Amino acid sequence: MARETEAILRSVLFNIKRAKTLKEAEAAVRAMCSKEDIDSVEQEISKLKEE
């Protein structure tokens, strides 16, 4: 695994473990993402909800 990926995953895990609620965890992860990343994930979630 690339060092950049490891650092990102460690950061995500750290923020999720510190969050007290799912909303806090989501906000922490969103803060690390670009608008394009968030839009892409939201689009995929919408497709799953349609099935």
Stockholm file with secondary structure:
# STOCKHOLM 1.0

chainA/1-51         MARETEAILRSVLFNIKRAKTLKEAEAAVRAMCSKEDIDSVEQEISKLKEE
#=GR chainA/1-51 SS CCHHHHHHHHHHHHHHHHCSSHHHHHHHHHHTSCHHHHHHHHHHHHHHHHC
#=GC SS_cons        CCHHHHHHHHHHHHHHHHCSSHHHHHHHHHHTSCHHHHHHHHHHHHHHHHC
//
